[in-house]
Amino acid sequence: MSGPHVIRGSVSLPEAELMWRFSRSSGPGGQHVNTSDSQVELRFDLARTEALPPVWKERALARLESRLVGGVVTVRASEHRSQWRNRETAAVRLAALLAEATAPPPRPRRATKIPRGINERRLRNKKQRSDTKRGRSGRDWS
């Protein structure tokens, strides 16, 4: 691995809590691909981890509820022929997933009123367009 995978700020994925599993990748490939275990499955026990602050952990558990199996989040990678590159991809994917899941909720939108000038300009343009189209009809050509 190329070092700790930072989730956000100073919080990173602890290597001791990552569970790796390797298996044969499916799909087409050469002679070597069918015999090497290049698919990577990375599992992270989100429910039991102490690496995340409690607020982040609650947020992640709520947002990733549909992806969790027994409190464990799983990420698979099999795009590359190299097991090493698939490991990197899976770790980066997991870090990005956790970063998104632990992000604070967006600020609520403040309702604003549409300025009168914008509305009037829109209605004026609609009227112009209507007049243009009405002028194309052949009713007055007798």
Secondary structure, 3 states (H helix, E strand, C coil): CCCCCEEECCEECCHHHEEEEEECCCCCCCCCCCCCCCEEEEEEECCCCCCCCHHHHHHHHHHCCCCCECCEEEEEECCCCCHHHHHHHHHHHHHHHHHHHHCCCCCCCCCCCCCHHHHHHHHHHHHHHHHHHHHCCCCCCC
